[in-house]
Amino acid sequence: MRSISPEKAKDKLFIPYFAKINMVTRKKRTKVKKKPLKRKSVSKTSKGQERVSTGIGNFDKLVQGGFDKNSTNLIVGNSGAGKSIFATQFLMEGIRKGEKGLYITFEEEKEEFFENMSAFGWNLEELEKKGYFVFLEYSPEKVKVMLEEGGGIIENIVLKKKIKRVVIDSITSFELLFDSDIEKREASISLFNLLRKWDCTSLLTYEQNPFTVNTSSGSVSFESDSITLLYFLRGKKQRERFIEVLKMRGTKHSRYVYPANISDKGLVVGTRPYFGKLSDGS
């Protein structure tokens, strides 16, 4: 192989062929800008659990973004505490996001219920015609039969209409069908398992003094994934509302009590905790 003088080595004509190819490919290489990933609208916790927003003003901030998806949640309070408003507002939030809702009631009459909820701007009659809202007047006895049948008519409605949010108002009447604690426990387990099987996020109201709720006892409270307490207490001048998350599985929820108010748009939770003492003055 003949030698190349230093002067000629500097000339581009004498650069080896493979080196020329390498230089060309380097020139052609360009940095590809990575497009930012689009985030899904579904809220998740640090553990990756999907969250279902409730639509209750400021409430979701207390529970890491809402209820756990496909969970069964209990709303407990005395008469007039706002349980039905909370439940309906929960369904309305789902409808706003394109999710269909089912409202099962043992006590409410349809016309009266629709009229009461219209005060918050919720036109349930129109939503029912469009197929987004299903109102079902059911007796506790029929729910008992539903459990014996493994779903029955309600399951057909849920699956056919692709319901994603279910409300039962109130579960108190259902519990009265059973005499012993064992029967109540078995019925609650069957009901909760059925609700979870439907791939729905459920909310059950329960009429009880919130001061007497115990998470370690009671069939419904023990089996539920979360318990939210609604207080409607006698104040110095008028009754006042408060809300507290007693438990929520898999969630780092707030442990404070918050003031609450019912506005013309529904239930709203205060942004600052209440540090006073709640008194069961009924």
N, C-alpha and C positions, 0 to 999 in steps of 0.2 A: 504493500500500500504506500503510495507516494505521500510525502509529507506536505503540509500546508503551512505556508509562511504566516507569521502572526498578523501581517497586514491583511492578507486575504481572509483569515479566520474571522476578521471583524465584518467582512462583507456578508450580507444576508443570503447571497447565493450559495455560500458554502455551509450554511446551517444544515445539519442532517435532516433527512425527510421526516423521520418520526418526530423530531423536535418541532418542525413546521406545523405538523398536524396538531400537536399539543398546544401550540400557540394559537392556532385558529379556533380550536374548541374552547380555549379559555376565553377568547374574545366573544364567542357566541353565547357563553354562559351568562344568564341574567338571573337576578334574584326574583323569585316569584313571590308576590305579596300574598300572604294568607288572609283570606276573608274572615272577618270576625264571625264566630259561631252565634247563631240566633238562639236566644234563650227562650225556653218554653214559658208560657204564662202560668203553668202550674207551680205553686209554691212548694218547696221541699225543705225539710229540716236537715240538720247536719248529718243525720243518719240516712238521708235519702227518702224519707217518707213523704208521700204526696199529701198536700194539704188542700182542704176544701174551704174556701172563704165563706163566712157566715152572712155577710152583708150587714152585720150589727156594727154601727159606728164605733171605732176604736177597740172593739172586742178582740179582733184577730191579732192585735199587737201583744195581747196578754198571753196568747197561746201559740206562738211561733207560726202565725199565718192562717190559723183556722183549725177545723176538725181534721183528724186523720181520715184519709180517704177510706170509704167502706166501713167506717166505725159506727158504733151505736152509742148515742149520747143522750144523757138525761138532763132535763131542765126541771129543777125543783123549786116550788114556791107556793105561798098561800094564794087563796083566791084574790084576783085583782093585781097580782104581782107583775103580769105581763108575759106569761108563758106562751099564750096563743099568739101574741104579737111577735115574740121572738121566733116562734116556729114558722109563722107565715113569712116573716122577713127572710128567714133562712131559705125557704122555697123560692121567694122572689129573686134572691141573689142568684140562685141556680138558673132560673128562667132568663134572667138578664144575660147569662153566659151560654144560653142555648140548651140548658139541661131541663128535662121535664120533671115535674114534681107531683107527688101523690099526698093528699091530706086525708087521713083517716080519723074520723071523730066519733066518739060515743055519745056526745052530749049536745053538740052544736047543731042548730038547724041551718040549712044551706042559705036561705034567703037572708036571715038575720046575720049570719056570719059574713056573707058577701057585703052586706050593707055596712057592717062595722069596720071591715077592712078597707072599704072605699074611702074612709076618712084619711087614710095615709096615701091616697093616690093609687091604690092597687085595684085595678079593674079585673077582678077574678073571673067574672062572667065572660068577658071578652077572651081572656087567656084560656078559659075552659073550652070555648068554641074553637079556638085555634089548636087545641090539643096539647097545650103546654102545662095546664093545670087540671088535675083530676081530684074532685071532691067526693069522698065516699062516706056516707052515713052508715055506720056499722054498729051492731050491738056487740058487747063483750062476748056473748054466747057464740056469735058467728066467728069471732076471732079464735075462740076455743076450738070450734069445728075446723077452722082453717088449719090449725096446728095438727089436729088429728088426721087431716087429709094431706098434710105435707105441703100446703101452699094454697090450694083451692082457687077460688075466683080471684083473690087479690094477687096471687102469683101470676095468673094469666094476664091481668092488667099490667103488672110491672114488666113482664117480658114482652108483651105485645106492643106496648107503648114506649118501651125502652126508658122506663123511669130511672132516674139517677139519684133523686132525693125523696125520702119518705118521712112523713110526720105521723105520729100516733098521738092523739090528744083526747083523753089522757089515759095513761096506763093504769091509773088508780082504780078505775072501774073494772078493769080486767083482773086485777089482783083480788078483788072482792069475790070473785067466782070460786076461789079456793079457800078451804078451811084451814088446813095445816100449813106450816112453814115449808115442809118438804114438798107439798103439792105446788106451792107458789114458786119454789126454787126450780122445780122441774119444768114448770110452764114457762118461766122466765128464760131458762136455758134454751128451751125449744124455740121460743119466739126470737131470741137474739141470734141463734144459729140460722134461723130461716131468713132473717133480715140480712145477715152477712152473705148468705148464699146467693141473694139477689144482686150482688155487686152494686149495692146502693149505700149511700151515707144516710144514716137514719137519726132522727131526733124524736125523743119521747118526752112528753111532759108528765109531771107527777105532782099532784097536789098534796103538799105536806109542809108542815112548819120547818123551814130551813135550819132552824136551831137544833132540830132533833135528828137530822140526817147522820147516819153512821156508815162509813164506807166499808167497814168490816162485817157488817151484819145487814140483813135485809136482802131479799133475793134480787130485786131490780137494781138497787144501788151497787151491789157487789159485782153483778155481771156486766154492768155498763162500762164502756171504755172511758167515759168522762162524766163528771157531774158538775153542773153549774147551778149555783144557788141564786135565786132572786128574792131579795128582801123588800117588803113593803111595810115600813114601820111608822108608828105614830111619832111624829116630831113635836116640837114645842107649839108650832102653829098649824102644821098640816103633815100629812103622811109623806114620807120620803122613800126613795128607791135606792137600793144598793145591789151590787152584783159581785159574786165571788166564785172563782174556779176552785172547787174543792179537790178535784183530781182529774188528771188527763194522762192516760198511759202513754209512755214514750215521748212525753212533752215536758220541756222545762217551762212550765207555766208560771205566771205571776202568783204570788202567795198573798197579795194585798187585797183588801176590799176596796171597790171603787164606787163612787156615786153613779147613778144612772138616771135617765130621764126619758120620758116618752114625748117625742116631738111630733110634728105633722108628717114626718117622714119615717116614723117608727122609733124603735128603741135606740138610744145613744148612750154610750158609756163615757164617763168622764176621763180626762187625760191624766189626772193626778189622783193618787190613792187617798182614801179616807182613813185618817189615823184616830178618829174618835172611837168610842165604844158603842157597839150595836147592842141595843136593849130589846129584849123580847116583850114589848109592851102590848103587842097585838093591836 
